């Protein structure tokens, strides 16, 4: 009889699903159009200097990795979804910097202990399903005295509420998985890093998303470009009733949270948690 490792098989299937999710749509456009400032913000907060060995975990198309390379760091951009790399490589070439692009699971990073001076993640590692495992990996590959830095969406902010809006229509989380926006909860982050770090600082900040003229247009933007939203709509594709209900809930959320009162403009305040710490 052939023996199988059910947990390992389930984990591989989950990672395959996550890779396909983030490869769908156009995440490089989302990063460039909605959150272009976050990468540079994270690089500044990390104190990255020329010659630093930097790992960007769940780097996507390099929103933070490329500014780190521009600061003179030796940068590795790792992501579970290498389909995102060509867009980042094109941006890096345009900006005249080189970095290493490596397929890498945030929960099983293919790097030796103490390999990097800075380990960072810009709204990326937070989406790995097993938070304790991810935190342990960030710590493991960062040298003692090195910096871990993250930008994570908060549960109460725009992205956290977007996920809450989609949750009634989404498949349940796999066993053992933790909701991504909890990485934006200071108490959760404090518990994840525990005594392995010192000087842990966490600061709530915001950015404005104002690319679309109407809430309806912004809903279609998410449906077209953002992998998690695409996946939720796909899960309801066989039911016109469910899809219509999701459309209504999404539009109600976007109408309620629109902070612009100018016709033909929208503005959404997206809160994130900026995290920095030194590894002991």
NORPE-V286507 format. One record per backbone hydrogen bond with DSSP energy under -0.5 kcal/mol. CO is the residue of the C=O (numbers start at 1). NH is the residue of the N-H. Records with the same first field share a line. If there is no record, write none. Layout:
BEGIN
CO->NH + NH
END
This chain:
BEGIN
4->6
5->9
6->10
7->11
8->12
9->13
10->14
11->15
12->16
13->17
14->18
15->19
16->20
17->21
18->22
19->23
20->24
21->24
26->29 + 30
27->31
28->32
29->33
30->34 + 35
31->35
35->38 + 39
37->41
38->42
39->43
40->44
41->45
42->46
43->47 + 48
44->47
49->52
52->54 + 74
53->117 + 118
54->76
55->57 + 120
56->59 + 78
57->125
59->62 + 63
62->66
64->68
65->69
66->70
67->71
68->73
69->72
72->51
73->75
74->54
75->100
76->56 + 78
77->102
78->58 + 59
79->104
80->82
81->84
82->85
84->88
85->89
86->90
87->91
88->92
89->93
90->94
91->95
92->97
93->96
100->77 + 102
102->79
105->108
108->105
109->111
112->115
116->143
117->147
118->55
119->149
120->57
121->123 + 151
124->127
125->128
129->131 + 178
130->134
131->135
132->136
133->137
134->138
135->139
136->140
137->141
138->142
139->142
140->114
141->115 + 116
143->146
146->279
147->119
148->277
149->121
150->275
151->123
152->273
154->157 + 160
157->161
158->162
159->163
160->164
161->165
162->166
163->167
164->168
166->169 + 170
167->170
174->177
179->182
180->183
181->184
182->185
184->186
185->188 + 189
186->190
187->191
188->192
189->193
190->194
193->196
194->197
196->280
198->278
201->276
203->274
205->272
207->270
208->210
209->268
212->266
214->218
215->219
216->220
217->221
218->222
219->223
220->224
221->225
222->226
225->26 + 227
226->229 + 230
227->231
228->232
229->233
230->234
231->235
232->236
233->236
234->237
236->239
238->240
239->243
240->244
241->245
242->246
243->247
244->248
245->249
246->250
247->251
248->252
249->253
250->254
251->255
252->256
253->257
254->258
262->265
267->259
268->209 + 270
269->158 + 271
270->207
271->154
272->205 + 274
273->152 + 275
274->203
275->150
276->201
277->148
278->198
279->145
END
